[in-house]
């Protein structure tokens, strides 16, 4: 009888271990929900033309090699409970984690943890950069919050003052031009992070970043991301 009980316990334990292993494979591995992941999605949000905070920019950072890839967030996606939307519009439904889920469902990234910077921190990051910009084919008037902003035709610097109006203006630009603006902002954001690799770790230390994982895992991810950014290289897409 005792042998039968022991055998049953061993079989049950084996089933549990197989189930856990299967979950790890299907969900992208244990690292996908912890600070031990090999990649992280960096999400940057600010209001759209309607004043809703959306994820305009996402960067996939390889925590081992330091490679950064721009991820287009203005792609069709689905999100449980929200239905069909653009991936960037998932942000109000769950922050950076919802954006990562929508992008993974759309096939743009594999499942991975996500951390996000708010509009204020994103603007501060860009304000410390410099040199990046984009050519606008014509003048654009756009509301940025409660103020009307005039964007002149020609070269427009991408900085703390222009980033939100520029992205809001994409709603009124030709699709190819709008894509070019988003890519330019994505590139400027990546270059600003590379120039300031300690920014994410400092923001986490001051509890200024959102995350799809636990506080402890977020701290480890931010520290590893800052270390990876110190040796980073960027490709737009």
Phi and psi in degrees as a GROMACS rama.xvg file:
@    title "Ramachandran Plot"
@    xaxis  label "Phi"
@    yaxis  label "Psi"
@TYPE xy
-60.6487  -38.424  UNK-2
-64.3429  -37.6814  UNK-3
-65.2587  -41.62  UNK-4
-62.4674  -45.0906  UNK-5
-62.852  -41.8997  UNK-6
-64.088  -41.6297  UNK-7
-61.9329  -39.9991  UNK-8
-64.2645  -41.2862  UNK-9
-64.728  -41.9505  UNK-10
-62.9205  -44.5597  UNK-11
-61.953  -42.2196  UNK-12
-62.2276  -41.0199  UNK-13
-62.4213  -40.5865  UNK-14
-62.3945  -43.7802  UNK-15
-61.4005  -44.8048  UNK-16
-63.7093  -39.5217  UNK-17
-64.166  -40.0225  UNK-18
-64.7666  -42.7856  UNK-19
-63.4884  -42.9886  UNK-20
-63.2019  -41.3564  UNK-21
-63.016  -40.805  UNK-22
-61.6291  -41.1147  UNK-23
-61.6372  -41.1693  UNK-24
-67.0979  -47.2895  UNK-25
-67.3004  -30.6382  UNK-26
-93.3522  7.55911  UNK-27
93.619  9.31002  UNK-28
99.4121  160.443  UNK-29
-60.8832  -33.1168  UNK-30
-64.3305  -21.0768  UNK-31
-67.3276  -17.0527  UNK-32
-119.923  20.7467  UNK-33
-144.783  174.722  UNK-34
-72.1778  -1.09175  UNK-35
-93.7596  9.91749  UNK-36
-64.0829  156.753  UNK-37
-95.1696  -9.00561  UNK-38
-140.554  154.943  UNK-39
-141.739  144.565  UNK-40
-97.1687  123.012  UNK-41
-98.7238  122.051  UNK-42
-116.331  135.44  UNK-43
-125.018  126.113  UNK-44
-121.794  149.259  UNK-45
-162.065  168.282  UNK-46
-66.294  150.415  UNK-47
-91.662  -169.399  UNK-48
-63.4819  -21.1731  UNK-49
-95.5998  3.19049  UNK-50
86.3483  5.85019  UNK-51
-87.7585  132.406  UNK-52
-75.5686  116.924  UNK-53
-126.645  166.218  UNK-54
-90.4736  89.397  UNK-55
-70.7527  -33.9476  UNK-56
-130.731  139.298  UNK-57
-137.083  139.478  UNK-58
-125.887  129.86  UNK-59
-93.9502  117.66  UNK-60
-109.502  122.532  UNK-61
-80.8636  114.563  UNK-62
-75.4932  -9.64249  UNK-63
-94.9045  -52.9052  UNK-64
-89.6091  -22.5329  UNK-65
86.6912  3.94296  UNK-66
-70.7904  136.63  UNK-67
-117.431  134.848  UNK-68
-125.396  130.426  UNK-69
-72.0939  136.058  UNK-70
-117.155  123.464  UNK-71
-70.9896  120.055  UNK-72
-95.7362  -9.95637  UNK-73
-90.9683  52.0983  UNK-74
-118.821  149.878  UNK-75
-62.0961  138.848  UNK-76
-153.396  172.857  UNK-77
-129.02  152.043  UNK-78
-142.935  130.545  UNK-79
-54.3781  127.305  UNK-80
89.5253  -16.7527  UNK-81
-116.508  -16.1753  UNK-82
76.0884  -148.939  UNK-83
-82.4374  137.259  UNK-84
-163.146  177.619  UNK-85
-81.5438  145.598  UNK-86
-55.4053  -36.2156  UNK-87
-62.5574  -29.1342  UNK-88
-78.8674  -1.00446  UNK-89
-74.8023  -17.8521  UNK-90
-54.3874  -45.8636  UNK-91
-64.0348  -15.8232  UNK-92
-93.4629  5.22643  UNK-93
162.422  19.7292  UNK-94
65.7468  -153.611  UNK-95
-60.9869  -30.5144  UNK-96
-64.9857  -39.8368  UNK-97
-66.9381  -36.1817  UNK-98
-65.2331  -44.9109  UNK-99
-60.7107  -40.8323  UNK-100
-63.7777  -44.0464  UNK-101
-64.7673  -42.0741  UNK-102
-67.4126  -37.4272  UNK-103
-65.9759  -40.9324  UNK-104
-64.6245  -29.8987  UNK-105
-84.5134  -3.34359  UNK-106
81.2686  13.3677  UNK-107
-82.3447  -30.4001  UNK-108
-142.147  165.957  UNK-109
-90.0149  162.634  UNK-110
-56.3394  132.371  UNK-111
-161.214  158.26  UNK-112
-68.3035  158.232  UNK-113
-134.712  142.054  UNK-114
-128.584  149.89  UNK-115
-133.911  148.798  UNK-116
-107.365  140.487  UNK-117
-74.8055  170.964  UNK-118
-56.5062  -44.0012  UNK-119
-62.4695  -43.7375  UNK-120
-70.5889  -36.999  UNK-121
-62.5158  -44.0329  UNK-122
-63.988  -40.6199  UNK-123
-62.2558  -42.6315  UNK-124
-59.2226  -47.6124  UNK-125
-68.249  -32.9573  UNK-126
-65.272  -24.9895  UNK-127
-86.4895  -9.79864  UNK-128
-84.3516  -138.107  UNK-129
146.281  148.406  UNK-130
99.9339  -26.3426  UNK-131
-81.3756  150.717  UNK-132
-167.505  -178.36  UNK-133
-147.286  147.381  UNK-134
-91.6207  124.056  UNK-135
-98.8864  133.875  UNK-136
-73.3413  -18.2165  UNK-137
-159.493  171.846  UNK-138
-71.0866  141.632  UNK-139
-134.202  131.236  UNK-140
-103.989  129.943  UNK-141
-146.213  143.018  UNK-142
-81.7061  130.488  UNK-143
-119.016  94.9836  UNK-144
72.9151  -116.812  UNK-145
-108.915  15.356  UNK-146
-124.659  146.592  UNK-147
-90.3097  126.264  UNK-148
-113.955  133.65  UNK-149
-101.111  119.806  UNK-150
-104.547  117.235  UNK-151
-77.0344  155.74  UNK-152
-65.383  150.36  UNK-153
101.681  -159.024  UNK-154
-69.1088  125.653  UNK-155
-123.902  118.365  UNK-156
-62.331  145.661  UNK-157
-98.1341  105.267  UNK-158
-145.242  -169.205  UNK-159
-63.1507  -26.9406  UNK-160
-87.975  -29.0538  UNK-161
-99.0246  -18.8322  UNK-162
-60.0086  -46.8373  UNK-163
-66.7094  -48.4418  UNK-164
-60.195  -38.9065  UNK-165
-60.2984  -45.806  UNK-166
-69.8197  -38.1511  UNK-167
-63.1043  -34.6802  UNK-168
-66.8242  -21.0783  UNK-169
-62.015  -20.6129  UNK-170
-66.7765  -19.9481  UNK-171
-112.454  4.21554  UNK-172
-99.4358  159.957  UNK-173
-58.689  145.047  UNK-174
-51.4408  -43.0958  UNK-175
-65.7373  -39.0231  UNK-176
-68.421  -42.3769  UNK-177
-60.0827  -42.7324  UNK-178
-61.6188  -41.243  UNK-179
-62.4945  -39.0371  UNK-180
-65.253  -46.5321  UNK-181
-61.2399  -40.148  UNK-182
-67.2033  -37.2633  UNK-183
-65.0912  -40.5779  UNK-184
-67.4102  -39.0176  UNK-185
-60.787  -45.8359  UNK-186
-62.9837  -43.461  UNK-187
-62.0496  -38.4978  UNK-188
-66.0346  -44.535  UNK-189
-61.9732  -44.7543  UNK-190
-65.1145  -36.0488  UNK-191
-65.9736  -39.2003  UNK-192
-65.734  -42.3988  UNK-193
-62.4616  -37.7893  UNK-194
-72.3755  -20.9427  UNK-195
-130.724  66.9493  UNK-196
-62.2436  -22.725  UNK-197
-86.6932  -0.516852  UNK-198
-62.0171  -44.8011  UNK-199
-64.048  -44.865  UNK-200
-63.1753  -38.9072  UNK-201
-67.3287  -40.6733  UNK-202
-64.541  -38.6766  UNK-203
-67.1637  -39.5825  UNK-204
-60.978  -30.8507  UNK-205
-94.6906  10.0631  UNK-206
55.5688  45.9777  UNK-207
-108.777  7.97029  UNK-208
-119.95  147.277  UNK-209
-91.3558  161.703  UNK-210
-156.263  158.659  UNK-211
-95.9406  1.99001  UNK-212
-125.643  -179.778  UNK-213
-66.8528  161.453  UNK-214
-55.8688  -42.2964  UNK-215
-64.5632  -43.3438  UNK-216
-66.4723  -36.2486  UNK-217
-63.248  -41.5573  UNK-218
-61.2747  -45.2832  UNK-219
-65.7649  -41.1015  UNK-220
-63.0064  -44.0059  UNK-221
-63.2869  -40.7632  UNK-222
-65.4886  -43.673  UNK-223
-68.8929  -35.4568  UNK-224
-64.3837  -43.0382  UNK-225
-62.3183  -39.7793  UNK-226
-65.2579  -40.772  UNK-227
-67.2661  -37.3452  UNK-228
-64.9166  -25.577  UNK-229
-67.225  -17.2217  UNK-230
-125.124  24.4044  UNK-231
-77.1451  155.358  UNK-232
-133.99  149.261  UNK-233
-121.823  137.391  UNK-234
-129.306  133.874  UNK-235
-57.2859  -43.4322  UNK-236
